[in-house]
Amino acid sequence: MITVRNAVMRDASGIREVCIKGNQDTYAAIYSEEYLQNVIDEFYNLGRIQKEIVPEGRDWSGYLTALEHDRIVGAIGGGMIDQKAGEIYVLYLDPDYRGRGIGTKLLEALTKQQKDLYGAEEQWASVQKGNDKGIPFYEARGFVFQKEQPGYGESKEASSYISLRYRRGLLP
């Protein structure tokens, strides 16, 4: 049985583990090993995750976790990027749990939060070009490709990757 809930501080190491495993599984064939490790070091270090457990308002609503019993098997986080537009900043699953509807449950929980708390009428996600896990997931849930843009990050290598921007409308 999978349950989805707001993360609490004791979830930090589980969130870190699932984000690292999911990131490596998703991007090993796309990113260089060095760049992949830099992303993991920057975004999925324990200190940062612990700080991000607590919501910071509209810009960052904290992590939501998917648990099987007490084990974290997925995590999502997002925030509002405009008055009526939400964004999914991070969504990862333990690779062994893909295809079980967990990503959909996490997305539904974040979407509900963004609609109920902030009145979101649309939702955005960035997906790395070549991400054969994320692109079909988002497209199957109504997201439509909008544009390409340079990858996120300050390194020279980051700008060589292409990020695909997807958007979907949210029904009231």
Steps between C-alpha positions, in 0.01 A plus 500: 500500500643837393423811701582858401556767763691818576859423585626527857857548615566128555429449125806698386736205448229299322422793270871537430536131418200488265603823324855374446389158376230649278736765365770246417248265338350781292810689394792255485464470122446875449744685728873453547591325827662820628197716426261242647705494820507881514119510476468240775750685721319833454135400522488172690743548786353428842533857630309650210226239518461557874456874437250432223278268706333807643283692252610855421163624379402547138850456353570161657230288659732241654528136406218250475599137541362167387552224754459125495467421868773727642729496195512804272458386140431837336522874556365812331542871563385817333382853538324785329683684222227753430170613652309204348783271378652214696826319422625150571864543598583144594331161459691177550412141579708209612563332161371169642159664556446654156182407315286455813312830491712661772615791283138571412400499868781742583408727210133498603593594857721790391239617250230498768728699731577759231134536404358507854761723664594733215226479237724349233334487161795357310806291577846488346783246497846496345622173358848435366503432126553126461336415834304194384346456845378853573375607156245217456391536865416869467346469154270220622376736772404781266820703489571649157844598372545879484866577425865408537742693718857456625543268797504638853830566673799724505754263349595510135382141468153580639428743217588233243199291608151581374203525734152448358225712655161336539171656612151380581182679598338406829125465515327682786 
